[in-house]
């Protein structure tokens, strides 16, 4: 049934709505561009008549139009059901792809927090660190389901970005104190969270920090701060600054190769390499020691949101607003190794990525609220986990590889068990 609606308002704003309403799944129905255009023209004619009326007229009811097959029929495409989370649901089974032959994943823990979860990292197999955007950094215990606040946000201390060293000893937070000023704080998790200001002598020097990451040995933090000065694209370079975690001073020269804002920075757990992704879709790879750029790849058609390094091979995966997950190798030359997976184009982008400890699988989180698991070698999706009802912003595997954590804008952290 072709449906059309006309609305006349006293103001000059007019809502013009048209579409197709189908009752049930009509697999034999053929809809063509010609039939859509025919219905559209009818609506246009009625619209013109409507505005020529000079006396009150009854409303125009919806009409049913028989769709005759003229031309090439449009293809029918079925989308996955959208599952709304139930607070009473304590354990959920994963939704598995038809081609999945992997182990089953089950939701075994659910933490409800007070803010959007933008960062997660397992400290060991039973506890993990969680960053609640703007509000707090928490320690979650799987043994007793406890949520302990380690660092409290608040007025003049909005916690926007978090990074943790590979040995889980050092924690860095970027705290917003005004629209154009950030503090960088360094905490030692083994020494009662003693707090250190990085570059304390001139804190206003930091603008809005968009990305930060620790080096493999924890001695350096790579930071990108968004400048408040607008420059022409052809002349502006976006610098990555390296901060010494002991002295708090700048180490070496700024790394100036990006020509658009940097969205994410990630370090390899395997060697002295880190990567940065920007809003134009470029991924650049650097060496911590030499401070040289190893190469650059136009990995995505839009913003790069997430990067994850393999713990076993010289490869990394990237995810972007274009919904794609790419594999990049840097063993010899920097080159793209193809598509690991892709989110449907009408759902949104990829926000989070994580390798398993053995490097065989990758977990991803996207705007559709799903957590997906991918086989790296065969480049196929093996599982799809439903439970979050808002975008997933962080994923992380436990050190033994048996648990997967996901954090979302729906204020929850879910723990999935790989049986």
N, C-alpha and C positions, 0 to 999 in steps of 0.2 A: 504494500500500500504506500503510495506516495503521499507525503504529509506536507501541508503548507499552513503557515500561520501569519496573519497580518496584525500589527499592533499600531494604533494611532494614539499619539500622546499630545498633551497640550503644549509641551516644549518641542524643540526641534530635534530631539534624540529619537531615532526610529530603530527598533529592533527588527531585523529582516531575517527570518528563520526558515530554512527548508531542509528536507532530509528524507530518509527512507526508514520506514518502520516495518520490521518483519516479525511475524508471530511464529516463534519456534525456529528451528533450523531448516531452511528451505534449500536443500542441496541441489535440487533440480532447477531452481530459479535462475534465469539468465538476466543480468542487468548490464546494460551497455551505456556508453557515454552519450549515445544518441537519445536513449530514454531519459537520462538525467537532464539533458539539455531541453528536451520536450517539456518536461515538468517544470523546469526552471522558467521557460518562456511563458508558460501558463501563469505562473506566479507573478512574473513581471507585468503581464497584461492586467491581472487583477489589481495589482498595486497601482498601476496608472489610473484605472477606473475608480479606485477607492478615493484618490485625491481629487477627482473631478466631481464627486458628489457635492451637491449644494444643500441637500436636505438629509435628515437622519435616515440611515439604512440599517437593516439587521446585519449582524455579524456574518462573515463568510465561514461556513463550516468546512471542516477538513473534507477533502475529496479522495476517493479511491480511483486510481488510474491503473489500467491494465498495462503491464510492461510487455511490449512486443519486441521480439528479438530482431533488431536491425543493427548490423555491425558486429564487432567482436565483443563478446561478453567480458565483463570485468571479473577478475579472479577473486574467489572467496578465500579469506584467510582467517583462521580461528586463532584467538589469543587465549593465553592461560587465564584461568579463573583468578580473581583477586580475592585473597583470603584475609579476612579481618581477624586480628588477634583477639582471643577471649582471655580475660584476666584469670578465669578459673581453670584454664588449660595448664596443667602442670608438666605434661610430657607430650612431645609431638614427634611424629615420624617424618622423615624427610620426604619431599616429593622428588622422585627419582626420574631421570630421563629414560626414554624407551630403550636407548642404547647403553644404559648404565650397567656395568658389571662390577662396580666397586662395592666396598663394604658399606653397610647402612649407617647413616648418621642419625642420632637421636638427640633431641633437646633434653638435657638433664638438669640444667640450672637456669633460673631466670632472676635477674636482679633488677628491681625497679628503683631508679635513681631520681634526682631532682633536676636534672638538666640533660641536654643533648650530649651524647657520648661521641666524642670526636677522636679519641685515641685509646688504644688498649695495648698492653704488653704483659705477657706472663713473666713473673719473676721466678717462679718455679712451677711445679706441676699442680699446685693446689692454691696458688694465690696470683693475682694479677693487678696491675695498676690501671686505673681508668680515669680519663680526663673528662669531666663534665664541663662543657663549653661555658666559659665565663665564671662558673660557680665554684669548682673545687677539683682537687686531685684526690682520688680515693684509692684505698687498698681493699680489694674484694677477696674474701676467703671462701673457697669452695668447701672447706671442711665444716664450717658452721654457718655459712651464708651471711657472714658479717660484712657490713660496709663501714669501713673506718675512714674518716676524713683525715688526710695527711696535710693538705694545704687548702685553706679556705679562701675563696674569692670574696669579693665584696666591693664596696665603694672604693674607687681609685686602685682597684686590683682585680681587673677582669682578666681571667686567665684564658688567653686566646690560642696559644700554641704550646705544645709540650714535646720534649724529646728526652730520650733516656739512652744512656750508654749501653754498649753491647754486653757488658758484664753486670748490668743492672745496679751499679753503684752510684752513678751520678744522674741527676735529673735537672733539666733546664726548662724554665717556663718563661714565656713572653707575656708580660702583664700590661694591659692597656691602662694608662692613667689619664689620657686625654686623646682626642681624635688623631693627633699627630705625634704622640709620645708614648714610648714603650719602655718598661724596665725589663732587663734580662736578669733573672735570678738563677743561681746555681745552688743545688742542694746535694748533700751527701747522704744517701739513704742508709748508710751504715753508721752514721755518726749523729743520730738524733736530729736529722734534717737541719743541720746548721746552714743558715742562709747567707749567701754571698751575692753582692751586686756586681755584675760584670760591667766594667767601665763606669764605676760609681762616680768618678770625678766629673763626668759630663753626661748624665743620663738623658738629657734632652737631645743628645746627638742621635738617639735611635728614633726612627720613624716607625711606621706600622710594620711590624715583623710578620711577613707572610709565610716564611719557611725557615726551619732550622733542623740540624742533624749533627750528632756526634761523629767524630772519626772513629775508626775501628779500635784504636787504643784509648779513646776517651780524652786525649790531650787537646783536641781542637773541636770547636763548634763552628760549623758553617752556617751563616746567617744571611738571609736576604731581607732587607727592609725597603718598603715601598717609599719612594721619594715623594715629597710634597710639591716638587717643582716639575711642571709639565714641559717636556722638551719634544721637538719634532722627532718622529720615529727614526728618521734617517741619521740623526746625530746622537740619539740617546742610547746608552748602554746600561744594562741593569747589573750592578756589581754584586758578587757574592763576597762577603767579608768573613775572614777566619779569625776566631777569637781563641786565645790561649786560655785554657780552663784554670791554670794555676795563677797566672799574673793578671788575667782579665784584659790584657792588651791585644792589639791587632797583630796578627802574625803574617808576615809576608805582604805581598801586593794584593790588591783586589782583583778578582777574577771577572773580567769584563768581556763577555761574549754574547750574552743574551740581549735581544733587542725588544723584549716585552717582559712584563712582570713575571717573576718566577713563582710558581704555585707550590712546588714540592721539591725537597732535597732528601736523598736517601743514600746511606753508606753501605758498602759491601761488607759482609762479615768474613769474607774470604781473603781479601787483599786490601791494599791501600788505594782504593778507588771509591769515588762517589759520583752520583749522577744528579742532575737537576732538570726539571721540566718546566716549560713556560706556557704562556697563554696563547702562543701561536702554534703550539703542537710540537715544538722542538725539544729533544732530549740531548743534553750534553754530558759527556763523561770526563772526569777529572782525576788527577793523581794527587793524593793528600801531601806527599813528600816533595815532589818536584813542582807542585802547583801548576802543572802544565795541563792543557786541554788535550785529551786523547782523541776526541772526535765528536761529531755531532750528527744526529739523525732526525729528519722530519717525520717523527713517529705517528703523529695524529693530525687531524684536520682542524682541531680546536684545542682548548685548554687541556694540558696534562695534569691530572689530579693525583695520580698515585704511581709510585715506583717501588719495586721489590727486587732485591738481588737473591740469586740462588746461593745457598750455603755450600754447594758442591761443585758448581761449574761457573765459568766466566760468562754467565748470561744474566739478563735481567728482564723483567716484564714491566710494561707500562700500561696505564689505563687512563682514558680521557673522556671528555664530554661527548665525543663522537660515538661512545658506546663500545669501542673496540679495545681488546687487550692484545698488545704486541710483544713479541719476543725479540730481544736485541742481544747479539753476541759481541764481546770485545776481546776474544782470545787472541786474534791476530789483528784484523782490522775491525773498526766499528761498523757493523752492518745489521740490518733488520733481517730476522730469521722467519718472518711470516706472522700470521695471525694465530694466536692461541685460542681466542674465543671472541664472541661478539654479542653484545646486548641488543635487543630489538630496537630499531631506530625510533619507535614511538614511545619508548619507556624512559630513556634518559641515559645518563653517563655512568661511568665506573668511578667510584670514589675511593676504594680501598683494595689493596692487594697484599698477599702474604704467601711465602713459600713454606712448605712443610720442612721439618729438620732434615729429612733425607733428600730434599730437593726434587722429589718426584711429582708432587702435586702443588697446585696453586689455588688459594681461595680468593674470591673476589666479592666485593660488596657494591651494590649499585643503588641508583635512585628509585628503583622499583621495590626496594625493601627486601630483595632476595639476596641470599648468600649462595654463590655457585662454586663448585669444585671442579678443577680442570686437571686432566692428565697431560703433563708437559711433553712427554715423549711422543704420544700419539695425537696430541693437539685436539682432544675432544673433551666435552663436558661429561662428568661422571655423576654429579649429584646437584640437586637444586633444593635449597633449604628455605622453607617459608616459616614465618613467625613474626617478623618485624612488619609494622604497617607504615613506616616512614623510611627515608633513605638510610642505608647502612653506610657508616662513615669510617669504620675501622674493623679489621679482622686480624687475628693472630693465633698461631699454633702454640701449644704447650711444648716445653723442651723435649718431652718423650714422644711427641707427635700424636698422642691419643685424643687430645682435646682441641677444639677449635672455638675461639671466642669471637663474638660479633657485637659491635656497639652501634647504636642507631640514634637518629633524631627523635625516635619515639620514647626516649628516656629509659631505655632498657639495654641490658647486657645479657646475651644468651650464650650458654655454654653447650656445645655440641660434642657428643662422644662418637669417636670412630670405632665401631665394634670390630 
